Amino acid sequence: MKRFPVVIDLETKHTFREYADPRKLGISVAAIYDYSDSQGKVFLENELVKLFPILEKASYVIGYNSNSFDLQVLQGYYPGKVTTFSSFDLLDDIKNILGKRLALNDIISATLNKKKSGHGLMAIDYYKEGRFEDLKKYCLDDAMLTKEIFEYGSRHGEIYYLNARGRATIKVDWKKYLEGSGNNDVHMTLPF
């Protein structure tokens, strides 16, 4: 049976230099790829209530550094506990395999021969300058690149990064997050 995860990325209004607590960083925009309808979607801060039911229904919430960052920031908005979502963090898996963290852009470059369209601090500038279309595009691009990395690893059982000797392989077992029975058992916390 096919699973229907959601790939998530979000951008914040503030940096950790301003607030140590991720719940205080504020969300400027969140972007997802929803496998249930094969669509990318973008939500501004005032639209996050539309995102919550999608995450609650997802078999997994998948991201890059999502357990330590995205979901922790989202907790500042979500009325339930984000820890009830079945989540899979690509970076956590990579760190468990290699014993170190790698930047998403390094994985994208070595695996897909692509690059991110910018960096997180640029997204904060977009927010402060009111450049919401640029902000939405940047965030959705990151979500879609994360989806591509996830699918590549699921399909091929490996992804790549560059080290001192060149292109190195990371063996991954991600296919299980797309196949099998659904896993999320979130009790709906929102009054719909």
C-alpha positions as CSV (number, residue, x, y, z in Angstrom):
1,M,0.0,0.0,0.0
2,K,1.3,3.4,-0.9
3,R,1.9,6.0,1.8
4,F,1.1,9.7,1.5
5,P,3.7,11.7,3.3
6,V,4.1,15.5,3.3
7,V,7.5,17.1,2.7
8,I,7.8,20.4,4.6
9,D,10.0,23.4,4.7
10,L,9.4,26.7,6.4
11,E,11.0,30.1,6.8
12,T,11.1,32.3,9.8
13,K,10.8,36.0,10.6
14,H,13.7,36.0,13.0
15,T,17.0,34.2,13.6
16,F,18.4,32.4,16.6
17,R,20.5,35.5,17.3
18,E,17.2,37.2,18.2
19,Y,15.5,34.3,20.0
20,A,16.9,31.1,21.3
21,D,13.5,29.4,21.5
22,P,12.5,28.1,18.1
23,R,8.8,28.7,19.0
24,K,9.5,32.4,19.1
25,L,11.1,32.7,15.6
26,G,7.8,33.2,13.9
27,I,6.8,31.6,10.5
28,S,6.8,33.9,7.5
29,V,5.9,31.1,5.1
30,A,5.6,27.3,5.0
31,A,5.8,25.1,1.9
32,I,4.9,21.5,1.4
33,Y,4.7,18.8,-1.2
34,D,1.6,16.7,-0.5
35,Y,1.8,13.2,-1.9
36,S,-1.9,12.7,-1.4
37,D,-2.7,15.0,-4.3
38,S,0.8,15.4,-5.8
39,Q,0.9,19.2,-5.3
40,G,3.2,21.7,-3.9
41,K,1.4,24.2,-1.6
42,V,2.5,27.4,0.1
43,F,1.0,28.9,3.3
44,L,1.7,32.4,4.7
45,E,1.6,32.8,8.5
46,N,-2.1,33.8,8.5
47,E,-2.9,30.6,6.4
48,L,-1.2,28.1,8.7
49,V,-4.6,26.8,10.0
50,K,-5.1,25.3,6.5
51,L,-1.8,23.4,6.8
52,F,-2.5,21.7,10.1
53,P,-5.2,19.2,8.8
54,I,-2.8,18.2,6.0
55,L,0.0,17.4,8.4
56,E,-2.4,15.5,10.7
57,K,-3.5,13.3,7.9
58,A,0.0,12.6,6.5
59,S,1.5,9.2,6.9
60,Y,4.8,11.0,7.6
61,V,6.0,14.6,7.9
62,I,9.3,14.6,6.1
63,G,11.9,17.4,5.9
64,Y,15.6,18.3,6.2
65,N,16.4,19.3,9.8
66,S,12.7,19.2,10.3
67,N,12.7,17.6,13.8
68,S,15.1,20.1,15.3
69,F,13.9,23.1,13.4
70,D,10.8,23.2,11.3
71,L,8.5,21.2,13.6
72,Q,9.9,23.1,16.7
73,V,9.1,26.4,15.0
74,L,5.7,25.1,14.0
75,Q,5.0,24.2,17.6
76,G,4.6,27.9,18.3
77,Y,1.5,27.9,16.2
78,Y,0.1,24.3,16.3
79,P,-2.5,23.9,19.2
80,G,-1.5,20.2,19.6
81,K,1.9,18.6,20.1
82,V,4.0,18.3,16.9
83,T,5.6,15.3,18.5
84,T,2.4,13.3,17.7
85,F,3.2,13.6,14.0
86,S,5.0,10.6,12.5
87,S,8.1,12.4,11.2
88,F,11.2,11.4,9.2
89,D,14.1,13.9,9.1
90,L,16.5,13.3,6.3
91,L,19.3,15.1,8.1
92,D,18.8,13.0,11.3
93,D,19.2,9.9,9.2
94,I,22.3,11.2,7.4
95,K,23.8,12.2,10.8
96,N,23.1,8.7,12.2
97,I,24.9,7.1,9.2
98,L,27.9,9.5,8.9
99,G,28.2,10.8,12.4
100,K,28.0,14.4,11.1
101,R,25.6,16.9,9.7
102,L,25.7,18.0,6.0
103,A,24.1,21.0,4.5
104,L,21.1,20.4,2.2
105,N,22.8,22.3,-0.6
106,D,25.8,19.9,-0.4
107,I,23.5,16.9,-0.8
108,I,21.5,18.5,-3.6
109,S,24.7,19.5,-5.5
110,A,26.4,16.1,-5.3
111,T,23.2,14.0,-5.8
112,L,21.1,16.1,-8.2
113,N,23.7,18.4,-9.7
114,K,21.5,21.3,-8.7
115,K,21.7,24.2,-6.2
116,K,19.3,25.9,-3.8
117,S,17.9,29.2,-5.0
118,G,19.2,31.0,-1.9
119,H,19.7,30.7,1.8
120,G,17.6,31.1,4.9
121,L,18.9,34.6,5.9
122,M,17.9,35.8,2.4
123,A,14.4,34.6,3.2
124,I,14.3,36.7,6.3
125,D,15.3,39.7,4.2
126,Y,12.5,38.9,1.7
127,Y,10.0,38.9,4.6
128,K,11.3,42.2,6.1
129,E,11.2,43.8,2.6
130,G,7.7,42.6,2.0
131,R,8.8,40.5,-1.0
132,F,6.3,37.7,-0.4
133,E,6.2,36.2,-3.9
134,D,10.0,35.8,-3.8
135,L,9.7,34.4,-0.3
136,K,7.0,31.9,-1.3
137,K,9.0,30.8,-4.4
138,Y,12.2,30.3,-2.3
139,C,10.5,28.2,0.3
140,L,8.6,26.1,-2.2
141,D,11.9,25.5,-4.2
142,D,13.5,24.2,-1.0
143,A,10.5,21.9,-0.3
144,M,10.6,20.6,-3.8
145,L,14.4,20.0,-3.7
146,T,14.0,18.1,-0.4
147,K,11.3,16.0,-2.1
148,E,13.7,15.3,-5.0
149,I,16.4,14.2,-2.6
150,F,13.9,12.0,-0.7
151,E,12.7,10.4,-3.9
152,Y,16.2,9.8,-5.2
153,G,17.2,8.1,-2.0
154,S,14.0,6.1,-2.0
155,R,14.4,5.0,-5.5
156,H,18.2,4.3,-5.6
157,G,18.9,3.4,-1.9
158,E,21.7,6.0,-1.8
159,I,22.5,9.7,-2.1
160,Y,25.8,11.6,-2.4
161,Y,27.9,14.3,-0.9
162,L,31.4,15.6,-1.6
163,N,34.3,15.0,0.7
164,A,38.1,15.5,0.4
165,R,38.3,12.5,-2.0
166,G,35.4,13.6,-4.2
167,R,31.9,12.3,-4.5
168,A,31.0,9.9,-1.6
169,T,28.0,7.6,-1.2
170,I,25.5,7.5,1.7
171,K,23.5,4.3,1.7
172,V,19.9,5.0,2.8
173,D,16.7,3.0,3.4
174,W,14.0,5.6,2.6
175,K,11.7,3.6,0.3
176,K,9.7,2.4,3.4
177,Y,8.4,5.9,3.9
178,L,6.6,5.8,0.6
179,E,5.4,2.2,0.7
180,G,3.5,0.1,3.3
181,S,0.6,1.0,5.5
182,G,0.0,4.5,6.7
183,N,1.7,5.3,10.0
184,N,0.2,8.6,11.4
185,D,-2.3,8.2,14.2
186,V,-2.7,11.9,15.2
187,H,-5.9,12.7,17.0
188,M,-7.3,15.8,15.4
189,T,-6.7,18.7,17.7
190,L,-8.3,21.5,15.7
191,P,-12.0,22.3,16.0
192,F,-13.1,21.6,12.4
